[in-house]
């Protein structure tokens, strides 16, 4: 029996919900779809949830503040050592 090869394309619409893995917030409004620029393949693009963005910003600020405090303490210690050095010479 003769055979023929055929390629069939089917378009399917898929509905899904999206949630932030870190905090559990619903992020359906932060999801978009597109086709990739080079290959034309479907892509899902997800923007991080605002709560996690805010928390990350706050964590960065706290880390920066801690580092500034640590550096200020080191400067104070070095200033004392320098004063002691000049006082002993």
C-alpha positions in Angstrom: 0.0 0.0 0.0 1.4 3.4 -0.9 2.2 5.9 1.9 2.3 9.6 2.0 3.7 11.8 4.8 1.7 14.9 5.7 2.3 17.6 8.3 -0.8 18.9 10.1 -0.7 22.1 12.1 -3.3 22.6 14.8 -3.8 25.8 16.7 -5.0 25.4 20.2 -5.9 28.2 22.7 -4.7 27.4 26.2 -6.1 29.2 29.2 -4.0 29.2 32.4 -3.6 31.0 35.7 -0.2 32.3 36.9 1.0 32.7 40.5 4.2 34.0 42.0 6.2 31.1 43.2 7.8 33.1 46.0 4.7 34.8 47.6 1.8 33.1 46.0 0.2 36.3 44.6 -1.9 35.9 41.5 0.0 37.5 38.5 -2.3 36.8 35.6 -2.2 40.6 34.8 1.6 40.3 34.6 1.6 37.6 31.9 1.7 38.2 28.2 2.3 36.0 25.2 4.2 36.6 21.9 6.1 34.8 19.3 9.9 34.7 19.5 11.7 37.1 17.3 13.9 34.7 15.5 12.2 31.4 15.5 8.5 32.5 15.6 7.8 30.1 18.5 5.2 30.9 21.1 6.6 32.5 24.3 5.1 33.4 27.7 6.5 36.6 29.2 6.0 37.1 33.0 6.7 40.2 34.9 7.6 39.7 38.6 4.8 40.6 41.0 4.8 44.0 42.6 5.0 42.6 46.2 8.2 40.7 45.4 9.7 43.7 43.5 8.9 45.9 46.5 10.4 43.4 48.9 13.6 43.0 46.8 14.0 46.8 46.7 13.6 47.0 50.5 16.1 44.1 51.0 18.6 46.0 48.8 18.1 49.1 50.8 18.6 47.3 54.1 21.7 45.6 52.8 23.1 48.9 51.6 22.3 50.5 55.0 24.0 47.7 56.8 27.1 48.0 54.6 27.2 51.8 55.1 27.0 51.3 58.9 29.8 48.7 58.8 32.0 51.0 56.7 31.3 54.0 59.0 32.3 51.8 62.0 35.5 50.8 60.2 36.3 54.4 59.4 35.8 55.4 63.0 38.1 52.6 64.2 40.8 53.6 61.7 40.5 57.3 62.7 41.0 56.3 66.4 44.0 54.2 65.5 45.5 57.1 63.4 44.9 59.5 66.3 46.6 57.1 68.7 49.5 56.6 66.4 50.0 60.4 66.1 49.6 60.7 69.8 52.3 58.1 70.5 54.9 59.6 68.1 
